[in-house]
Amino acid sequence: MTKLRFLTAGESHGPALSVVLEGIPSGLELLAEDINKHLSRRQKGYGRGARMKIETDQIKFLSGVRHGYTLGSPIGLQIQNQDYINWDIVMNPAPVDISDSEVKEAIAAKFLSRVRPGHADFAGAIKYKHSDVRNILERSSARETTSRVALGAIALKFLEAFGIKIYSQVLRVGSVELPKALWGNITAEKFAQVEASEMRCCDPKTTTAMKAEIDMARTKGESLGGVIELIAEGLPIGLGSHIQWDKRLDGLIAQALMSVHTAKAVSFGIGSEAGILAGSLVHDEIQLSESENNSSNYAHLTNRAGGIEGGMTNGEPIICQVVLKPIPTLARKPENSLKSIDLATKQNDIAFYERSDVCVVPAGGVVCEAMLALVLANEILNKFGGDSMDEALANYKNYLSYCKSR
Ligand SMILES: Cc1cc2nc3c(=O)[nH]c(=O)nc-3n(C[C@H](O)[C@H](O)[C@H](O)COP(=O)(O)O)c2cc1C
């Protein structure tokens, strides 16, 4: 990230989440609703836990926006944790009086020294020298993805001004997979079906099968992962670069997506098939094209590369897939809980359970959209610059007419 810089802060049950985003030019129309609608999308999805019913996330702008338009200064915003009223003693930033029995009991009730396999608990508690594992899980919790979605919503609004759109859909949950014919070509119409589906899946039959798979997992005290697909359309040729390792766009996108909680693999286009098929079945042939939709006079006949060649956008939509693992907190009976250790007793033990989701794949897609939007917005700013939207858009228009002249 160079032009766009951002930080998130906040504990899952702390007073609030906060975000600072620097680099958005002045003059972008931006309303709280532009962000809140994406926060609500993140909270939906079949398989979520009770926490989603407690929190109805809403942002409050603190800086960088005036009368509905960005100023070019850092955008600061906050999202209150509604649940904080129940955690006021346990998570209070101020020192607490431990000699008060009510305070002592409240803190002891939420103290954790057993760790969950698959979570940040074990490595974090040792690394940061905490005896209360809560000090790790409060920040490693995917509550943090709310902040990312808020940031991503601003990036999406920015990209929209350049005619760039990002879509996501769920391809797989556990063993249930969307038919391959429906991968890789989300139209606005199909995306409306995705948005209406509790699984963020365009096919009603697959949605039903995915929900049944989740119900089954819940009865067994299991969790389920899956795969999501991201598509970015309307991109110009030449975002990213071949000239240096850290300028390659596929690498930048993969890093951003891999930073999402539970993400375990990222692939582009035909993905791992590229390691199996012969070259003529992998590379996308290029021909003259008169289509109005193209950003040049040429088009690829297929899009197996997923829109990126040599670390640069090639004018085709970016298509990538993200594998999300099953979440680590399992609602299992003590006799079949995952084996773990207790850092206080230094004895073998079992993983603890705290209210949790069963499947977060639909929500994960919304978070991945946000991360992709941030990377692409940064690349647009790197390439076209501009302190105001007018300046950035004029530079963009100029480049588009140059591309059409080649
Ligand atoms: C939207 C979303 C919600 C999540 N909710 C939970 C949850 O309720 N319980 C849980 O154990 N993990 C949950 N996770 C996953 C953990 O945050 C994640 O597995 C953990 O931080 C360890 O990181 P890693 O999976 O990248 O190794 C969620 C992830 C996402 C993307």
The ligand as a MOL file (V3000), in Angstrom:
LIG
                    3D

  0  0  0     0  0            999 V3000
M  V30 BEGIN CTAB
M  V30 COUNTS 31 33 0 0 0
M  V30 BEGIN ATOM
M  V30 1 C -16.4590 -13.1970 9.2910 0
M  V30 2 C -15.6860 -14.1320 10.1780 0
M  V30 3 C -16.2380 -14.5360 11.3910 0
M  V30 4 C -15.5420 -15.4200 12.2260 0
M  V30 5 N -16.1370 -15.8440 13.3930 0
M  V30 6 C -15.4820 -16.7520 14.1650 0
M  V30 7 C -16.0920 -17.2930 15.3340 0
M  V30 8 O -17.2270 -16.9690 15.6740 0
M  V30 9 N -15.3790 -18.1880 16.0780 0
M  V30 10 C -14.1220 -18.5790 15.7270 0
M  V30 11 O -13.5100 -19.3860 16.4020 0
M  V30 12 N -13.5260 -18.0930 14.6230 0
M  V30 13 C -14.1630 -17.1970 13.8400 0
M  V30 14 N -13.5430 -16.7240 12.7100 0
M  V30 15 C -12.1990 -17.2130 12.3750 0
M  V30 16 C -11.0990 -16.7280 13.2850 0
M  V30 17 O -11.1370 -15.3330 13.4610 0
M  V30 18 C -9.7460 -17.1590 12.7130 0
M  V30 19 O -9.7860 -18.5110 12.4110 0
M  V30 20 C -8.6480 -16.9090 13.7090 0
M  V30 21 O -8.4670 -15.5180 13.8240 0
M  V30 22 C -7.3100 -17.5690 13.3580 0
M  V30 23 O -6.8010 -17.0630 12.1630 0
M  V30 24 P -6.5310 -18.0120 10.9110 0
M  V30 25 O -7.7910 -18.7670 10.6980 0
M  V30 26 O -6.2820 -17.0740 9.7690 0
M  V30 27 O -5.3710 -18.9020 11.2420 0
M  V30 28 C -14.2390 -15.8650 11.8550 0
M  V30 29 C -13.6880 -15.4360 10.6290 0
M  V30 30 C -14.4070 -14.6010 9.7870 0
M  V30 31 C -13.7900 -14.1820 8.4740 0
M  V30 END ATOM
M  V30 BEGIN BOND
M  V30 1 1 1 2
M  V30 2 1 2 3
M  V30 3 2 2 30
M  V30 4 2 3 4
M  V30 5 1 4 5
M  V30 6 1 4 28
M  V30 7 2 5 6
M  V30 8 1 6 7
M  V30 9 1 6 13
M  V30 10 2 7 8
M  V30 11 1 7 9
M  V30 12 1 9 10
M  V30 13 2 10 11
M  V30 14 1 10 12
M  V30 15 2 12 13
M  V30 16 1 13 14
M  V30 17 1 14 15
M  V30 18 1 14 28
M  V30 19 1 15 16
M  V30 20 1 16 17
M  V30 21 1 16 18
M  V30 22 1 18 19
M  V30 23 1 18 20
M  V30 24 1 20 21
M  V30 25 1 20 22
M  V30 26 1 22 23
M  V30 27 1 23 24
M  V30 28 2 24 25
M  V30 29 1 24 26
M  V30 30 1 24 27
M  V30 31 2 28 29
M  V30 32 1 29 30
M  V30 33 1 30 31
M  V30 END BOND
M  V30 END CTAB
M  END
